[in-house]
Amino acid sequence: MPLFELVCLIVSALLAWLWFDSFKARDIGIRAAKAICLAEELQLLDHTVSIASLKPVRNEDGQVVLGRVYDFEYSDTGDNRRSGTVVMLGQKVITVRLGSDAATLH
């Protein structure tokens, strides 16, 4: 197998892994946003989250994992939209924030 084909195959496999891993992480993010909205008696708008940031970061064990920040919108009155964020390291939810607190990964 020529080197170019091997590199293309490896890159394709890595992209497929990232795609499937991102779907799983997004589902976990949606569940976290739903849980906080339910606990606070808020309405999760659009019933989804959107990716705001994706980058490699180190977890508490020093391993490099994908850090993700998801944004979502909720309403406390039914007539407005407020922003929230879900911060994840790998497949683990680190924080869920409601309001205007900015979420960043360092």
C-alpha positions, 0 to 999 in steps of 0.5 A: 500500500503506497504511503499516500493511501495509508496516510489518507486511510489514517486521517479518515479513521481519525475524522470518523472517530472525532465525528462519532466521539462528538455525537456522544459528547453532544448527547451528554451535553444535552442531557446535562443542559436538560437536567439543570433546566429541570432542576431549576424549573427552566425551559430548555429552548430548542432542546439542543446544545451547540459547540462553542469551543473544541480544543485539546486540554489536560484533565486532572490526571494530566492526560490530553483530552478534548475540551468542549464548551457547548452553548444552550438557551433557556427561558425562565418566563417563557418569553425570553432567551437566556444563555447557558454553557456546558463545559466538558473534558472528554466525555465528562461534564465539568460545569453547567452554567446558567446566565452570563458567566463566560465559560472558557477552557484553559 
